[in-house]
Amino acid sequence: MRHNTRRVVAVIATSALGAGILAGCSTGGGGEGGETELRILANITPVLTKEYYEELVQPWVDEHEGVTVTIEVPSGENVQATLQQELASGDIPDIVASNLDPVVAPQLLAFPDEAWVQDTPLAKENALDGKIWQVATGAQIQSLVYYNKDLFAAAGVTETPTNIEEFTAALEAVKAADGATPLGTAGEWVTGAQFAMMANPALLESGDFYTDVTDGNASFADSPYADYLEAYAGWISDGLVDPAALGLKYQDSIDAFTAGTSASIVMGNWLVPSIDEAGVDFEVGVFATPSLTGETAPQMSGPAQPYSILSASKNQDLALSLVEYLVTDKKAVTTSLESEGNFRQGYTYEGSPLNQEVGAILDAAPGLVIGTSGPGIPGGFGDELNKQIQALYVGTTPADAAAALDAWWGLNAAQ
């Protein structure tokens, strides 16, 4: 199966790193005269397990006698928090397998200006001042709604919603007909991420909103975010999402959907393998997150399974060799793409019917937009957005949430 990712040429990816340029890749020690350990701090998910990474790197390890690779599970809230702790302690990994916030950019090694680096997905879009800080295995799309076709049909919803009003009406019909939670969500990082997946296409499709708000020419309070905040607050007050969602974990939201106790869930294409492997007893469909106007909107996108190398690594040459293997070896890349249903021009794999539906949405999208981190976006904005979306559950008004985002941006954009 082949999916076209050429539409991304004018887009900066969600995990692009912040300002500041380091010198080109330098030579590090290791690999000669004894055992050498490479440490990878990895993003661990229901699909990207520690065992997954261990199997992925094993062929490279087999070709490098005396080298071991240790996969580290985040000890903090996430990879970003764990990396900050390790940087502070001086006990750092060699490689980070995760999207990173711009705040760590000065700690990362710039990749060499070589063809294999330039050819990785979103490489040029991630570059800052001509330097690439992160190389990805593939590309993701994230503005997707997975839904239980049986529950939607039982509620009389026969057409997939294209705008927010239709989506709200569909959720209300599901609640009235079945009693299942119409829209599944969770606490942790999920709440804000789902909001961005829905709202960022409208926020960014007509221009560089993030630059405009920094320059004082735009505001969250007078943007598509305000419309989506109003809709989300309505979903909470009308019981269309679980009022106790903030106490749920990401895996809980997946389990609820695959068990049929929630009728829909907003999530990126990486959810496809989890749904396929769950063996659900109902038909699953997917559609692009509804726009404000009903017209097909861009997809929020980002690099899939990206890698960065720490500039303080004592094993830079080995780390670079391993990363090059992970993003260029045909078997390693195909395994990575298939694991989450990701996409890369020129690579094929046998995708499930649901994966193929997602690919069709990608092909139909008029473009791609970024998420909540990248050049020009203050570090920590995604966390602040998550905080404000979760605040809606405890009574914060949409207007106050939008005002809080504007206030936060004003305090952090100049730093």
N, C-alpha and C positions, 0 to 999 in steps of 0.2 A: 504494500500500500504506500502511495506517495502523496505527500501533502506539500503544497507550495508555500514557502515562507518568504518569498521575495517582496511581499508588501511591506516588509519591515524597514525598508531602506531609509525612510525619513524619520525613524522613530528612535528615541533613546530608551533603553530598557530599564525596567523597574529597579534593578539592583546596581545601576551605574554608580561609580564611586566618586567621592568629592574631590575638591581641588587639591593642588599640591603634587609636584612631580618628583619622583625619585630617580636616581641614576639607573641606567639600564641594568639588566640582569648581571650580577657579579658571580664570581666563582666561590663556591662554598666547599667545605670539607666533607668528609664522609665517604664511605664506600671502599676505602683502601686500608689494608692493614688491620682489619678486625671487623667486629659486628657494628653495623650502623642501623639505628632505628629512625624511621620516618614516622612522624605523628600527624594524623589527619583528624582535625576537629570537624565532625560531620553533622549535618542536619539529619536528625533521626525522625522518621515519620512511620505511619503504619506500613508503607511500602518500602521506604528507604531505611531498612533496618541495618544494624551493625553487621549482621551476617551478609546482607546484600553487598555492602562496601567491601567486606573481606573477600568475597568471591570475585568481585569486580577487579580488584587489584592483584589477585593471586597469579595470573599469567605473567604479569610484569615482575612480581617478586621471584617467580621461578627462574627468570632470566637474569637475576641480579644476586649472585651468591654473596652471602654475608650481610644482606639487607633484609630487615624486617619492617613491616608496616603495621602500625598500631592505630586502630580506629577508636577515637575518643567520643564518648557520648557526652553531650553537654551536661555539666553539673549545675549550671544556673538555670534561669527561666528558659533560655534559648541559646542558640549559638552566639548571637551578638553579646549577650550578657556574660556568657562564659568566657568569650575571647577578651572582653574588657577585664575580667578578673585575672586571666592568665597574663595579659600584658602588664597589669599592675604588679603582679608577683614576679615577673621575669621568666616564668616557666611557660614558654609559648610553644604552640605546635608549629610544624613546618608548613602545613597546608590547611586551608579552611575550605570545606566543601559546603558552601551555603552562600546565599545572597548576603551582602554586608552593607551596613549603613555607612554613609560618607565619613562619619567620625573616625573610622579606622584607616582611611586612605593613606595618611602619612606613614603607617606601619607596614604597608604592602610593597612588594617588589613589582616594578614595571616589567611586563613580559617583553621579550626581544621582538624586534621588528622583523619577523619572519613570516613566511607564507602560511604555515600551519596555524599561527596565532591569528592572522588576518582573516583566515578562512572559517574560523569558528563563528557560530551564530551570534549576531548582535555585537560582534567585536568592534566594528567601526563606530557603532552607535554608543558603545560604552567608553570609547576613547576620550581622554581629556588631554588637551594640548598634544595630541598625537601619540599619547602613551596609553597602553591597554593594561588595566589592573586585574582583569578577571576574564577568564575564558569559559565558555559554556559548552555543554554537550549538545544541547538542543534549544528549542524555543517552546514556550507555553502560551496558551491563551486562557484567560481567566474569567471573562464575563459570560458565564454560563449558568443556566438553571437546569438542574436534573429534576425530573418529576416522575411520579408514579402515575402511569397512564391509566391504570385501573381506577384509582381514586379520583382522578380528574374526570374520567368518563362517567363514573357513577354520580358525580356532582353535576353532570350536564355540561362540562367544559370540553368542547370538541375541537376548538381552535386554540392554538398556542397564543398566549398574550403577546402583543407587540409593544404596548405602552403601559405605563404605571397604573393607569385607571383600570385597564383590562386585567392586569396582573392582580390588583387588589380585589377586583370582582371575582376572579377565579379562586383566590384564597378564601374569600368569604363563602363561596359556594361549597368548597371542600369542607369547611368547618361546619356548615349547616347540614351537609349530607352525611358526613361520616364520623365526625368527632376527632379525627386525627389532627395532629398539629399541622396546620397548612404549610408553614415555612420553617424548616429546621435551622437552628443556629446553635451557638455555644458561647461560652466565655473565652478565657485565654486571649489569643490573638484573633480569634475567628470573627468576632462581631464587627470590628473595624475593617478587617480585610474584605468581608462580604460586602460591606457598604461601598468600599472603594471599587470593587468589581462591578457593582451596579452603577455607581455615580460617575466614576472617572471618565468613561467614554463621553458623556454629555459635558463634563467639565472641561475637557481638553480637546474636543474634536474641532473647535473653531479657532484655536490659537494657543499661545503659550500662556495659559492662565497663571501658572506659578510665577513666571517672570512679572506678569502684570500686577499680581498681588504684592510682590516684593517692591515694585516701583510705585505702589500706591494707586494704581489705575484700576484695580479690581478688588473685590472682597468676597469671602465665602458667604456672607449674609445676602449678597446680591448675585448669586450664581446658581447653577443647577444643584449644587449641594443643598441649598435651602429647600428646593422642591423634594429632593429625596429624603431630607431630614423630616419634613412634614409627613411624607408617606410612611416612613419607618415608625415615627411616633404614633401614627394612626394604627399601624399593624400591632403595636404593643397594646394600645388602649382597647383595641377590638379583639384581642386574644388570638391574633393570627400567627403569633410566635409564642413560644413557651415563656411565660412570665418569669420562670425560674432559670432561664437559659444561661445566665451568667455563672451559675453553679455547675454547668456542664463542661466537659472537656471536648476537644476536637473529635476524638474517637467516639465519644457519646453521640455526637451529631451524625456521624457516619452510620453508627449502629442503628440509630433511630430511623434513618432513611431506609437502610437495607432491610430492616425488620417491618417496614410498612407503617410505623407509628408516626412518621412525619411524611407529608405528601410531596415535599420539594426541598431542595437545598441549593444554595448558590455556592459554587466552588469551581476551581480551575480544572483543566483537563486531566490533572493527576489523579482525580477521583475515579476515573474510569476503571483502572485495574481493581480497585477496592470493590466497586460495584460488581464487576465481572466475576471476581473470585468469591463474592458472598453467596452466589447461587440464589438470587432472590426469586420468589415465586410470583412475581408480577412483572409486567413489561415496563422498562425504564425508557423514557424519552429525554431529550435535551433540546433546549432552545437558547438563543442569545438573550442575555438579560434585557428586559424591556427598556426602551428609550422613553424620553418624555414625549416625543412627537409621534411615535409609532414607526418612524423610519429606521432602517437598519443602521446601527451605530458601529463605530470601531470596536475592536476588542482590546481590553487591557491585556498587556503582554509582558513577558519578562524572560530572562535567560533560564534555561532548565539545567539543573545539576551543574552549577558553575563552580569554578575552583580559583582560589587565590593563594599566593605564596607569601609568607611573612618575610620581610626584609631582614629580620634578625635570625632567620634560619641558618644553622651552621651546615646545612646540607642542601644548598640551593641548587647545585647541579643535579643531584638525585631527585629533588623535588620537582624540578623543571622537567626532567625525563619522565617521571611518573605522570605529571599532569599532561604532558604531550601525548603519552600513551592513552590516557583516559579520554581525550577529546579528539583523537585521530584514528586510533585502531578501530577497524571496521567492526569487529565483534564487540569490543567494549562499548562503542558508540551505539550500536544497534541494541545491545542489552539495556543500556541506559534509556534510550528512547522508548523502548517497549515497556520498561518497568513502570512508567507513569503516563504512557500514551502521548509522549511529546513528539515534536516535529523537527525535521532538519532536511533541507533541500538536498536531494541526491541519495538519501538513505530510505530504505523501505523495510517494512516488517508486516507480518500478518496481523492487522488490527481487528478487533472485535467489531460487530455491527455498531455498537455504541461509539467506539473510537472513530469509526468512519463517519458517523453523524457529526461528531465534533469537528472532524476534518472538513466536512462540508460547510460548517459554520465559519471556520477559518477562511475557506476559499471565498465565501460570500461577503466577508467583512470588508468595508471600504478602506480600512486601514487599521493601525494599531496605536495605542496610546500607552503612556507610562503609568506607574502606580504611585506609591507614596514615598519613594526615595529616589535619589538621582541627583545629577548636577542642578544646582539652583534650588534644591529642596533642603531646608534645614534638617540636620540629623535629629531623629526622634519624632518626626511629624507623624509617621504611622502609629506610633504609640499614643500620641496625643489624639489623633482621630479615633483610635480604639477607645480611649478614655471617654471621649465625648459621646460616641454612639452608645456605650454602655451606660452613660449618665442618663440617657433617655428612659432607661428601665426604672430609674429611681426618681423620676419626676422632673428632670431638667427639660425645659421647653426646647423645641427646635430652634427658635430664635436665639435663645441663650447659648445653645450648643454652637451655632454658627458664629456668634459673637466671640465665644471662647476660642474658636479656631483662629479668628482674625487677631485676637489679642495675643495668642501664643505665637502666631507667625510674626507679628510685629516685634515681639521680644527676641525672637531667635533668628530671623532672616539675616540680620546684620552681623551675626557672630561667625 
